[in-house]
Amino acid sequence: MSAEARIGRVVIVGGGTAGWMTAAALTRRFRGAPMRITLVESSDIGTIGVGEATIPTIRRFYARLGMSDAEVMRATQATCKLGIRFEGWTGDGAAFLHPFGLYGQDLDGVGFHHFWLADRARGSDAPLAAYSLGASMAEAGRFTLPSPNPPSSLSVFDWALHLDASLFAQHLRAFAEAGGCERVDARIAQVRLTPEGDVRGLALADGREIDGDLFIDCSGFRGLVISEALGEPYEDWGRWLLCDAAYAVQTRNAAGRAPVPYTRVTARAAGWRWGIPLRHRAGNGLVFSSRHQSDEDARADLMRELPGEPLAEPRRIGFRPGRRRRAWVGNCVAVGLSAGFLEPLESTSIALIETAIERLASVFPDRVIDPALRDEFNDQTAEEMERVRDFIVLHYLLNRRDEPFWRDARAVEPPETLLRKLGVWDARGEFVRYRWEMFHPASWLAIYDGMGRYPRAIDPAVDGIDPDRLSASLTALRATVARAVSTAPPHAAFLDPLDNQTAA
C-alpha cells in the first residue's frame, strides 16, 4: 500500500471528553506514522461535562495509553466505584446494589444463581449480594484492589472511577498534545462538502480553513458534521425511555463525610436522581420526564436534598434518547453524543465513547474508504446501542412504584430483543446473549434480583444435590465473603495516600 493511499490528516471536531479521548487514543495508536491529527474546539463553547461515573472499561482505556490508576485518580480527583446502588425503585426504603463482579461459584456448568434460587425456595433469606465481594464491600464502605490471581470466583470483582470529567479531558489533552496532536481554538463557521457529499474541510470563523481526509464528529448533541452538514437522521427511542431532561449541579463536600464507593441512583416522582462522590466535590443531578414533571418542580426536587452547598446554579440539559441511524457517513465518524444518547442510569456514556474509538481503530480506513469497513462499524455501533438500551429499559419495566411516571414506564411495549431475554429468564432462569453486549449475565442477574423478578423454574441439575449439603455450602461461601470484607480497609483509607503515591 503506497503512502499516498493512507489517511494523512484526521480532524476531530469538538473537544470535551469524547474529543480528547479520541485524540489521545489515535495519537498513541499512530505514533510514528506520517499522520496529522488536529482537534478543533472553541474555548467560547462549553461542554456537557456532567458524566462523572464510569464502568470498569475506563481503566482498560487509559491503561492502553500507558496511564496508571493512581495517575488518573490524582489528576481527576477520583474516588473508587464498585457498582451502582438503586434506591426506591421497588418502593420507598428499598435498595439494592448492581456490582461489577460475579456472584458465588458456578458448578459443572450450572450457574450459581440456580443454587441460590433453590436455597431461597426452601426458605433461606440470605441475599444474593452476600455472595458478591464487590457488592458486600460497597455496602460496607470498604475498598481494596482485586487479587491479580483470585483463588476462586468469589474473589472476582472489578472497579471503576468516579472522576471529574473536565479534569479527565484536560489530562488527556496534555497527553495528546505531547504526542503530536494539534489543537485549534476557533469556532467553526461552515462544514464544506465535496460534490460527492463527503466532508472536504472546515471553514473557521477567523478565516482559516482546515482540510482533512477523515473527520470525527465529537461536537455533542448538536452533531455539527454528522447531522447539520450531512443530514443523517436520528432514531428516537422516546417510546421506550420516557425521560428527556435533566438538571445537574455540583456541591461542596461536607466536612468529615467519607465518600462511598458506589454511585447512588434514587427513584423520584418522575425520574431519578444521581449522587456521585469525588474527592473535591460531589456531582448531583435529576433525570426526569418533562411530560410528567415541570422544570420548576424538577429543579426544586433536586435542590431540596443536596448533600452540600451548591457550587453554581443547576443547569438544565434537554435530550432525546436514541441514536444516529448511521454513526459513520462518508468520511465522517460520529463519536459520543453526536452518535446517540442514553440516559446515564448505568454510567454508559464514556464507555460508548471507548468502544467507538476501539471499533474505529480496528477498521481504520484508507483515503478511499471501503464500504465494508464502514458498514461493519455501523452495524456494531447500532447493535451495541440497542443492547444498552434494552438493559436500561429493563430497569423501568421492573419498577414497582405507583406514581404516574412509573406506571407509564412499566406499561411500554419492550423491544423484541428484550422480550426474548425476559421470556427465557422467566421460563428457566437463563440468559440470552447477543453480540456486542456491554452488560453480561451477572449484571442482568443483579437487576432481576433487585427488582424481584424470579424465574418460574430453574436448572433441573440442581435437583441432584442434597438440599442440606447445598445450604451448608452456601453458608460457607457467605462466610468467606464476609471475612474478605472485614479485612478490607475503609474506602477513605484507600484514597488518603493517593496524592503521595507515584505513578506505577
Secondary structure, DSSP 8 states (H G I E B T S, - for coil): --GGGS--EEEEE--HHHHHHHHHHHHHHTTTSS-EEEEEE-TTS-------B--THHHHHHHHTT--HHHHHHHHT-EEE-EEEEESTTSTT-EEEEESB--S--BTTB-HHHHHHHHHHTT----GGGG-HHHHHHHHTB-----SS-SSGGG-B--EEE--HHHHHHHHHHHHHHTT-EEEE--EEEEEE-TTS-EEEEEETTS-EEE-SEEEE--GGG-IIIIIIT---EEE-TTT----EEEEEEE---TT----SSEEEEEETTEEEEEEE-SS-EEEEEEE-TTTS-HHHHHHHHHHT-SS-BSS--EEEE---EEES-SEETTEEE-GGGTEE--GGGS-HHHHHHHHHHHHHHT---SS--HHHHHHHHHHHHHHHHHHHHHHHHHHHT----SHHHHHHHTS---HHHHHHHHHHHHHS-----TT-SS-HHHHHHHHHHTT---S---GGGGGS-HHHHHHHHHHHHHHHHHHHHHS-BHHHHHGGGGG----
